[in-house]
Amino acid sequence: MPRYEVTDRFVLHAGYACNARCAFCYYLEDLRRGTVRDFTTEQNKRKIRFAYTLGKRAIDISGGEPTIRRDLPELIRFCRQTGYTTINIITNGIATSHAAYCETLKDSGLTEALFSVHSHDESVHDSLTGVAGSYQKIISSIKNFIHLGIPFRINTVITNKNYRYINNFLESVCAWQPGAVNLIVFNPSETAVHVEKNDTVRFSDYHVIGDAISQALDVWKDRFNTINVRFLPFCFLRKHPDTVRTQWQKFHEAQEWDPLLNIVFQKGIMRTLAALTAGLCCPGNTPKFSFKKIDTLLGKLVSNFRIKYYYRQNAECRRCDVSPICTGLQKDYVKKYGFPRNTRITVANAKITDPLFFVHQPKYKRFFPDA
């Protein structure tokens, strides 16, 4: 049995205010109403210290949008002083279009960034972010970070508005050689309860989105450090299973977040204890791996609960060889559209229980150190 541990990175949601209004945002309705939560500098510092005592050494400072906070340089300095070796911001690139501000962040101790770029087409990107000119600003931001020598990665949310142009998008960012490109298949189930408000950007056929991504990966996968596809089951990327990152792969990925701390900081201790109890009581068909750290055990229990609550597998899914390491489909998708057909995968006529089965390759060692 392989031995894996949970990622040593955690996400700090410093506050949920934002200077964009992305059509797919989990908090869009709260942003429109002006009811998003915010946190003080001291509240965020307590979370930073707490995560460090649990062994975390990498941090993603997120929001909302972290760069609208005046205390962001202070928080970055505090992370560095606490002992974090990787300090990252997840940003829409509006504020970082100013070169002087980027220099301030670097001087404070910032080591990398994750930029949200949602199209190669300026009009599509701006329509998805709800901010005119946001595309040009994020391009300026990326150029600023290249000039300063700060590594960066790219997130792009794949929606009904941009999936036809994934090939063009990858072509447009290839020259920058980002550390990774994350193709995030639009996933409203976990936080956005206002599912009907997202109909303009969500899609109804996973086979269509899978085919579009697969065709782009045929051309571009080997030209990047790595391309990750998030929130899409393996059966829709049969030719590229090494790129699929369900919740079970993300659990061990060095550039992803600890699920336990994520739920602790977002939902509180009582809900976390409830999730742990539920995860313990309904283990189900899950990956098999050994571990030594208690946070790996707790994170696995929380992940098990979240997957059982938010995702669904039907009989065909459960017969699939990769079902133990795949989440299945989001339950709101199934409720609205049902299960797609022809989803079963046969790999070796046996259940695959190693969650990192498809990434045991040298090129992925940086992203999955234990693989």
N, C-alpha and C positions, 0 to 999 in steps of 0.2 A: 504494500500500500504506500503511495507517495506521501511525503510529508510537506505540507504547505502551511504558511501562516497568513493571517489577514494583513492587508496593506498597512504600512506605517504612516500613511498620509491621512489627514482629516480635513474636513471643510469647515471653515468659519463663515457662517452667514452673518456678516457684520451688521446687517440691517437690510430691510427689503425695499427701501426707497430706490427709485431708478429714474434716469433721465431719458429712457426709451419706453416704448409701449409695444413690445413685440407681440405679434398676433398669436403666438403659441405659448406665451408666458403663463406659468402656473399661477402667478399672482396678479394677472391683468385686471381682474375686476376690483381687487383691493387697491391697486394703483389708481384706477379710475375714480374710486370713491375716496381716496386719500386715507385709507384705513390700514395701510401696511405697518408692520411693527418695525421699530428701530431699537438699537441697543447702544448703551453708553460706552465710552472708551474703557471704563473700568470693568463693565460686564464682559466685554470682549477679551480683555486681558485675563480675567479669571478663567475663561474657557481655554485660552491659549496655554496658561499654566497647567490647567487640569489635564489637557490632552498630552502635554509633555511628560507629566508624571506617569501617564499610562504607556509611555514608550513611543509616542508619535514624534517623528523627526522631520516630517514634511507637512506643509500647510498650504491649502488653497484658500485664499481670502476672496469670498464671493459676496453676493447680495441677494436680490437687488443688484445694484451697481456700486462696487466698493470705491471707485475713483471719485464719486461725488462727496465722499466723506473728507472733511478737513483733517481728520486724525489719521488718515491712511498711512502717511509716512511715519507717524509715531507708532502705529501698530506694527508696521514692518520692522522698525528698529527694535521694538520690544520682542518680536519673534526672534530676531538675530541674537539679542542679548540673552534670551531664554535658552538658546542653544539649537534652534531649528537650522538644519543644513539646507533645506529647500523651502523657499518662500515664494509662492506663486500668487498672482491675481487672475481672476476670471473676469474679463472686461469686454464691453461693447466697443471700446476703442475711441469713444468720443473725446474724453478728457485727455487721453494719452496721445492725441494728435498734436499736442503742443510739446515740442522737443525739450523745453526747459523742465517741464513737469516730469517727463520720463527720466531726465538726469537726476531729479530730486528723488524719485523712487529708487533708482539704482544706488545712489549714495546712501539711502536709508537701509539698503540691504536686500532689495528685491533680486531674486535669482532667475525668475522665469515668468512667462505670461501665457495665458490661454485666451486667444482672441475668438470672438464670435463673428464669423463671416458666413453669411447665409446665401450668397450667390456671387457669381462672377459678373452678373448684370446689375448695374447700379440701381436701376428702377425697381428690380425685384427685391434686392437687399433693403432698400429704403422703405418699400411698402411693407415688408415683414417686420422691420424694426419700428415703423411708425414715425421715423425721424428723417426728414429730407436732409440730404448731405451726409448721412451717417456712413455711407459706403466710402466716400472720399476720405472721411476722417479715419476710418479704420485702416485704410491703405496707408495713410500718412503715419499712423501709429506703428504699423508693422515695419515701415521703412526706418522709423526712429529707433526701434528695438534692434533692427539689423545693424544700424550705424553704431549703436552702443554695445553691440556684442552680447545682448541678452537673449538667451534661447526662448523660443516660443512654440506653442502648439496651436492648432486651429480646431474649433468646434463649428459644425454647421448642422442646423436642424433641418432634416429632410421632410418636406411637407408637400401637399398637393400643388403648391405653387412653384416649386423648384426641382422636383425629382427628375423631370425630363432633361435637365441640363447638368447632371452630376458629372458627366464626362468633361463638359466645358469648364465646370468649376475646378475640377482637379487639374486640368491643363493650366488654368490661370494661376494656381498657387504653387505649382510644382517647382518653379524656378527659385522660390524662397526656401525650399527644403525645410519645412517646419519639422520639429521633433516628432510630431504625430498629427494625423488628421482624424478627427472623430466624426463620423457620419452618424448623427443621432436621429434615429427614426422617431418622428413625432409621437410622443407618449403622454397622453393627458391623464392617465388613470391614477397616478400616485398622489398628486396634490390637487390638480385642477378638477374640482367637482362640477364646474360649469362646462361640461363636455359639449353641450349643444352650441356654446359660444365659439367653439373651435372648428366648426364644420367647414369654414372657408379654407382652412389650411390642412385639415386631416384628409386621409385617403381611405377608400373602402376596400381595396384589393391588395392584400399583402403580396400576392404573386407578381403584380405589376411593379410594385416598389422594389421587390427582390430582384426582378429581372433587370430593372434600370440600374441598380447598384452593381449587380453581377457583371453586366456589360461594361460598366466603367472600370471595375476592378480588373477585368481581363486586360485592359490597356495600361492601367496606371499603378496597380498594386506594387509591382516590383521597382517602381521608380521613386517610391517614398520610403522613409525610414519605417513607418508602419501606417496602415489605415485600419482603424477600428470601426466596426459597425455595431451600434448599440441599439438594444430594444427590438431586435429582429430575430426570431427563432432560426435555428440552424437549417430547417427544411427549406427556407426561402433563399439560402445562399449555399446550395449544395456544392458548387465548384470552389467556394472560398470559405470553408468552415473555420479556417485559422483566423479570419478577421472578425468572427462573431463574438460579441461580448454581452452575454446575458448577465443577470445579476450574479450568477455563480462564477463567471470568469472575472468580472469586475472586483469581486471580493478579494482576489489575490493580486490584482494589477497595481503596480507601483505608482501609477499616475492616477489612480482612483481613490475613493474615500472609504474610510472605516464606516460601515453601516451602523454600528452600535452608537458611536459618538454622534452620528448624524441624527439619529432618532432621539438620543438623550437631549441634545441641544435644541432640537426643533419641537419635540413633543413633551419633554419633561420626564422625570424619574418614574412617576406612577404609570404612565403609558408605556414606558420602556419595560418596566417590570411585568406589565400585562402582556406585552409582546414576547418577552422571554418565556413566560409561562406557557403561552399559546404555542410558541415554537418548540418547546419541550414536549408538550402533550400531543402534538400531531407531526411527528418527524417525517412520515411519508417516504417517497422515493427521492432521495437526495444524493449528492455526490459523496464519495468515500475518500477520506484522506486523514492522515494522522497529523497531530500538532502538539505543541508543548505550551503555548501561551493561552492564558485564560481569556484574553480579549478575542482570540480566534474562536473559542468555543461560544462565547456570548454573541459574537458577531454572526456566527453560523445560525444560532437559534433565532436571532432577530431576522436574518435573511429568510430563514425558513418560514417564519410567520408572514412576512411581507409577501413572499411569493405565493403562499397558500391563499392569502387574502386578496391580492390584486390580480392574480393570474389564473388561467384555467387550462387544463389539458383534457381532451376527450379520449375516448377509447383508442382511436388511431394514434394519438400522441403517445399514450401510455405503452403502446406496442413498439414504438420507435426505439432504436438502439441508443439514441442520445437523450432520451427522456430524463434520466437522472441528472444530467448536467444542463438541462434546458428548462426555462421557466414556463414555456408554452405561450399563450396569447393573453394580452390584457383583457380583464373580464368585461370592461365597458365595450371593447371592440367586439367581443363574442356576443354580448347582449344585443348589439346593434346590427351586426353583420353575419353572425354565426361563424362556425369553423370553416376555413378553406378546405378544399379537397386535396387528396394526394400529398399528404404532408409527411408520411412515414419515411424514415431513413433506415436503410440496412447497411451497416458498415462491416460488421464481423459476425453477424447473427448472435450477438451477445450484448448485454447492456454495458454501455460505457459509463463508468462511475468516476473516472479521473476528470475533474473539471478543467484541467489544462491539457487534455489529451491532444488537442489539435495545435498546440503552440510549443511543442517540444522541438523547437528549431533554434539554432544559434541566433538568428535575427531577432528573436523575441526575448532573449535573455535579459536585456535592459528593462523590459517592461514586466517580465515575470521572473524575478531573480531566482525563485525556488524551482522553476520548471526544469 
